[in-house]
Amino acid sequence: MKAYSLQRIDTMKQRPLQRIVALAGTIGVITVLAFFFLIAAFPLLWLFISSLKTNLELQVSP
């Protein structure tokens, strides 16, 4: 009976650690996805802004 209670205490101590690890993993995945989204969005934004220039502006500073 005593071994069971010690085992129960050990699992209770591990639960917050498992939550922290799961949260860190989720934050890591979101960070990686945001990084790749920014890498993909920046050239699209640049192309959109460049399309607003006139021909003279493109000849002066492409």
N, C-alpha and C positions, 0 to 999 in steps of 0.2 A: 504494500500500500504506500509506503514511504517513497519507493522508487517511482511510482506513478506520479506522485505529487511533485517530485523533483523534475520529472520529465515534463510535466505540465508547466512548471515555472520556466523551464528552458524554452519551450515553444512560445510562451507568452513574451519572452524577451526577444525572440527572433521576429515576431510579427512587425514591430516598428522598423526593424532593419530591412525586412522584405518590402515594406511600403516605401522606404527611402530608396531602395535599389530600383523598384518599379517606377517610382517618380523620376529618378535620374535617367532611367532608360527612355521614358516618355519624353522628357525634356531634350535628351540627346537626339531622338528621332525628329522632333519638331525643329530643332536647330539645324540639322542637316537638310531637311526639306526646305526650310526658309532660305538657307544658303544657296541651294540649287535654284530655287525660285528667283532669287535676286540675280543670279548669274544669267538666267534665261530672260528675265524681265528688262535688264539694263540695255541690251542691244535693241530690243523691241521699242523701248522708250526713246532711245537715240534715233532709230529710224523714223519714228513718228515725228520727233522734233525736227529732224533734218528735212522731212517732207514739207514742212511749213515754210522753208526758206524759198526765196525767189531765185531765179537763175543767176542774177547778178550777185547775190549774196553767196551762192555756191561757187561762183568763179573767183570771188575775192578770198573767201575762207571756206574750204570744203569741209 
